[in-house]
């Protein structure tokens, strides 16, 4: 009997931990809500070698240059040799992207990113997308978030592209509905 009770207790703890881990991350809106201009700001660095988010962060800390504004986060997979985002190069690019993203209604949303290569995306104070390595244009793990009010939420992305092609997209959708590309007008600075 003691073994059954112990097993039931362990199972209850595990299920409780899973439920907590699956709880949506609550986003914090910008306060006050900002007056917005279209696009996202970006600072680029061009290190000789880049394989991780740490490498990207170090390169940007060592000195970056302001790049042309990003219209949003819908940068399709490039061909080899085409420039990454709005940068000056196609390979070995680190980017610090900042601004705001707008959600039209409160609710539980699912957010993910398509990236080639690494990304650490923070929205409303929560990490909502992360991949620290090399990959073709693929999805990050989907993250459920709670958007408490309609409005603008701070956005910060550390991104890097190592070799060959590049891409960066953000998708979202209310829980239970289709996840779709975020339009450029959902982003501002």
C-alpha positions in Angstrom: 0.0 0.0 0.0 2.9 2.4 0.9 4.4 1.8 -2.6 1.0 2.7 -4.3 0.7 5.9 -2.3 4.3 6.8 -3.0 3.8 6.1 -6.7 0.6 8.2 -6.7 2.3 11.1 -5.0 5.2 11.0 -7.4 2.8 11.0 -10.4 0.8 13.9 -8.9 3.9 15.9 -8.4 5.0 15.2 -12.0 1.6 16.1 -13.4 1.5 19.2 -11.4 5.0 20.2 -12.7 3.8 19.6 -16.2 0.7 21.7 -15.8 2.9 24.6 -14.4 5.4 24.2 -17.2 2.6 24.3 -19.8 1.0 27.5 -18.3 1.1 30.4 -20.7 3.8 33.0 -20.1 2.2 36.3 -19.0 3.4 39.2 -21.2 3.8 42.7 -19.7 2.6 45.5 -22.0 4.6 48.7 -22.6 3.6 51.2 -19.9 2.8 53.8 -21.0 1.8 52.7 -24.4 4.2 54.3 -26.9 3.7 56.5 -29.9 4.9 54.2 -32.7 6.7 54.7 -35.9 6.7 51.8 -38.4 9.5 49.2 -38.4 12.1 47.8 -36.0 15.5 49.1 -35.2 18.5 46.9 -35.8 22.2 47.0 -34.9 24.5 44.6 -36.8 27.9 43.2 -36.1 30.0 41.1 -38.5 32.3 38.8 -36.6 34.9 36.5 -38.3 33.3 33.5 -36.7 29.8 33.0 -35.2 28.3 29.7 -34.0 26.2 30.6 -30.9 24.0 33.3 -29.4 26.9 34.0 -27.0 29.2 34.7 -30.0 26.5 37.1 -31.4 26.2 38.9 -28.1 29.9 39.3 -27.8 30.2 40.6 -31.4 27.5 43.2 -30.7 29.1 44.3 -27.4 32.4 44.8 -29.1 30.8 47.2 -31.5 28.0 47.2 -33.9 26.6 49.5 -36.6 23.0 50.7 -37.0 21.4 49.1 -40.0 18.4 50.1 -42.2 15.1 49.7 -40.3 13.4 46.3 -40.6 9.9 46.6 -42.0 8.7 43.8 -39.6 9.7 40.1 -39.1 8.8 38.5 -42.4 12.2 37.8 -44.0 11.9 34.8 -46.3 14.6 32.2 -46.8 17.3 33.8 -49.0 19.4 32.3 -51.7 23.1 31.7 -51.0 24.9 35.1 -51.4 21.8 37.3 -50.7 22.2 39.6 -47.8 20.7 38.6 -44.4 17.8 40.9 -43.3 18.9 44.5 -44.1 22.6 43.9 -43.3 25.6 44.5 -45.5 26.5 40.8 -45.7 25.1 37.4 -46.4 27.1 35.4 -43.9 28.4 35.8 -40.3 25.9 38.4 -39.2 24.8 39.2 -35.7 21.7 41.4 -35.1 20.2 43.2 -32.1 16.6 43.9 -33.1 14.4 46.1 -30.9 11.0 47.7 -30.9 7.4 46.7 -30.1 4.8 44.2 -31.3 1.1 44.8 -31.3 -1.6 42.4 -30.2 -5.1 43.4 -31.3 -7.0 41.6 -28.5 -6.3 40.1 -25.1 -6.2 36.3 -24.8 -3.9 33.3 -24.9 -1.7 33.3 -28.1 0.7 30.8 -29.6 3.9 32.4 -30.9 6.7 30.8 -32.8 9.6 31.9 -35.1 11.2 30.6 -38.2 14.9 31.2 -38.1 18.1 30.4 -39.9 20.3 30.3 -37.7 20.1 31.3 -34.0 17.5 33.4 -32.1 16.6 34.6 -28.6 13.3 36.5 -28.7 11.9 38.4 -25.8 8.3 39.8 -25.9 6.8 41.6 -23.0 9.6 40.5 -20.7 9.3 36.8 -21.5 11.6 34.6 -23.7 9.2 33.4 -26.4 11.6 31.9 -28.9 15.0 30.4 -28.7 17.4 28.4 -30.8 21.1 28.4 -30.2 22.8 26.7 -33.1 22.7 26.2 -36.9 19.7 25.1 -38.9 17.9 25.7 -42.1 14.8 27.9 -42.0 12.9 26.0 -39.4 10.4 26.7 -36.5 11.3 27.3 -32.9 9.2 25.5 -30.3 5.7 27.2 -30.1 5.2 29.1 -26.9 1.8 29.9 -25.3 1.6 33.5 -24.0 -1.1 35.4 -22.1 -1.7 38.8 -23.5 -3.6 40.7 -20.7 -4.6 43.7 -22.8 -4.6 44.7 -26.5 -1.7 47.0 -27.2 2.0 47.3 -27.8 4.6 45.0 -26.1 8.3 45.5 -26.0 10.3 43.2 -28.4 14.0 42.4 -28.3 15.6 39.8 -30.5 19.2 38.6 -30.6 19.7 36.9 -34.0 22.6 35.4 -35.9 23.2 34.0 -39.3 26.3 31.9 -39.9 26.6 30.5 -43.4 24.6 30.1 -46.6 21.0 31.2 -46.5 19.1 33.2 -43.9 15.5 33.8 -42.7 13.5 35.3 -39.9 9.7 35.2 -39.4 7.4 35.7 -36.4 4.0 33.9 -36.3 1.2 34.1 -33.8 -2.5 33.2 -33.4 -5.1 33.0 -30.6 -5.0 29.5 -29.0 -7.1 27.1 -31.0 -6.8 29.1 -34.2 -4.3 29.0 -37.0 -0.9 30.5 -36.4 -0.2 33.0 -39.1 2.6 35.5 -40.2 2.7 38.7 -38.2 2.1 41.6 -40.7 4.6 44.4 -40.9 2.1 46.8 -39.4 2.1 44.8 -36.1 5.7 46.1 -35.5 7.0 49.5 -34.5 9.6 51.4 -32.7 
